[in-house]
């Protein structure tokens, strides 16, 4: 299943030097990062956790709004803009959790041996490595080495 991209507004707090993040599609969902990259990472984590909780509680997951829809329909937008001044619009992608799925991977036997020396569970290790790469490398504009 495809992921969804939700709009987040990031504001820089000059007093604290941190970035606050709000999600217009999810009332009350906010997070904070120590810098821009941290705010984006925290936004991914907050959104994923929030959607996972909504799924567990059998709540409706909203369809992502467009920026135009938010500008026309978000009741708190003008008050929020007046409070924060400058802000950044970001798209935060999320793939809701769907449980595990078995896959076949091919990789160098030496790499597999190295993984097996440090991990109790090869699948869990690979999932954690994939999450790390997706959260820290690709979201900050870096690409993976091949």
C-alpha positions, 0 to 999 in steps of 0.5 A: 500500500502507498504511503500518505503525505500530510502537510505539517507547518514548522515554526522556528521559536527564536526564544528557544531555538527549536522548531515546533510542528503542527499537523492541520489534518490532526487536531492537537498533534504537535511535536518539537525538534531541536533543529530543522532536521530533528523536527522533521524526524520527530514529525515522522515519528509523531505522525506514525505513532498517532496514526498507529494509535488511531488504527488500534482505536478504530478511528477514522484516518483523515485523507491528507488535505492539500495546502489550498484545502488547509488555507480555506478550511482550517479554522485555526490557521489565521490565529496560528499564523498571527502567533508564529509569524514565519513558518515552513510548509513540509510534507511528512510521509507515513506508511501506516503499519500493516503487520509483518510481511515475509520477503526474500532478500539476497545479499553478500554472505559475509554481510549476513555473517556480520549481521548474525554475529551482532543480532539475535533476530536477523529480520528485526535487525534489517527492519531497524536498519531500514527504518534508520536509513529512511528516517535519518539519511533520506529525509535529510537529503543524503542518499544511501551508498551502493 
